[in-house]
Amino acid sequence: MSHEAEIRQFIVSAFAPDIPLDQLPDDLDLLDTGIVDSLGLLRLIAWVGDRYRIPIEDQDISPAQFSSVASIASFVDGAHSLV
């Protein structure tokens, strides 16, 4: 399963159970649309760190990196390329 698919599945199950998986575009801004709020953002960041074994405390992160499925996948790919 691709990063995008895993991330989309988590977002739908945790924050948007009424949205079908295939209806969540990779570029949809999760923060601007209210799908993910500030506490949800913390939960999402923690999940990404745990799931992809990224030491989040060692990363320079911003909300923009977690604003969409595509930006989260890009963050994961970038963090793994540093290893």
C-alpha positions in Angstrom: 0.0 0.0 0.0 1.4 3.4 -0.9 2.0 6.2 1.6 -0.9 8.2 0.2 -3.3 5.2 0.5 -2.3 4.5 4.1 -2.5 8.2 5.1 -5.9 8.6 3.4 -7.2 5.5 5.2 -6.1 6.9 8.5 -7.5 10.3 7.9 -10.9 9.0 6.8 -11.1 6.5 9.7 -9.9 9.0 12.4 -11.4 12.3 11.2 -13.9 11.9 8.3 -15.8 8.6 8.5 -18.6 10.0 6.3 -16.2 10.5 3.4 -15.6 7.5 1.1 -11.8 6.8 0.7 -12.0 7.5 -3.1 -13.6 10.9 -2.4 -10.7 12.4 -0.4 -8.4 14.1 -3.0 -4.7 14.0 -2.3 -4.5 17.8 -2.5 -7.6 18.7 -0.3 -6.5 21.1 2.5 -7.5 19.1 5.6 -6.9 22.1 7.9 -8.8 24.8 5.9 -11.8 22.5 5.4 -11.9 21.7 9.1 -11.5 17.9 8.6 -8.5 18.1 10.9 -8.4 20.7 13.7 -5.5 21.7 15.9 -5.9 18.7 18.3 -6.4 16.4 15.3 -3.2 17.8 13.8 -1.2 16.7 16.9 -2.8 13.3 16.6 -2.0 13.1 12.9 1.6 14.1 13.5 2.0 11.5 16.2 0.5 8.8 14.0 2.8 9.7 11.1 5.8 9.5 13.5 4.7 6.1 14.9 3.6 4.6 11.6 6.6 5.6 9.6 9.2 5.5 12.4 10.1 9.1 12.0 11.5 10.8 15.2 9.2 13.8 15.0 11.0 15.6 17.8 14.1 15.7 15.5 12.2 17.2 12.5 11.6 20.8 11.7 7.8 20.6 11.0 5.0 23.0 10.1 1.3 22.6 9.8 1.7 23.1 6.0 3.5 19.7 5.8 0.4 18.1 7.2 -2.3 20.0 5.3 -3.1 17.3 2.7 -2.5 13.7 2.0 0.0 14.7 -0.7 2.0 17.0 1.7 2.1 14.4 4.4 3.3 11.7 1.9 6.0 14.2 0.7 7.0 14.8 4.4 7.3 11.1 4.9 9.4 10.6 1.8 11.6 13.5 2.7 12.2 12.3 6.2 13.1 8.8 5.0 15.5 10.2 2.4 17.5 11.8 5.2 18.2 8.4 6.8 
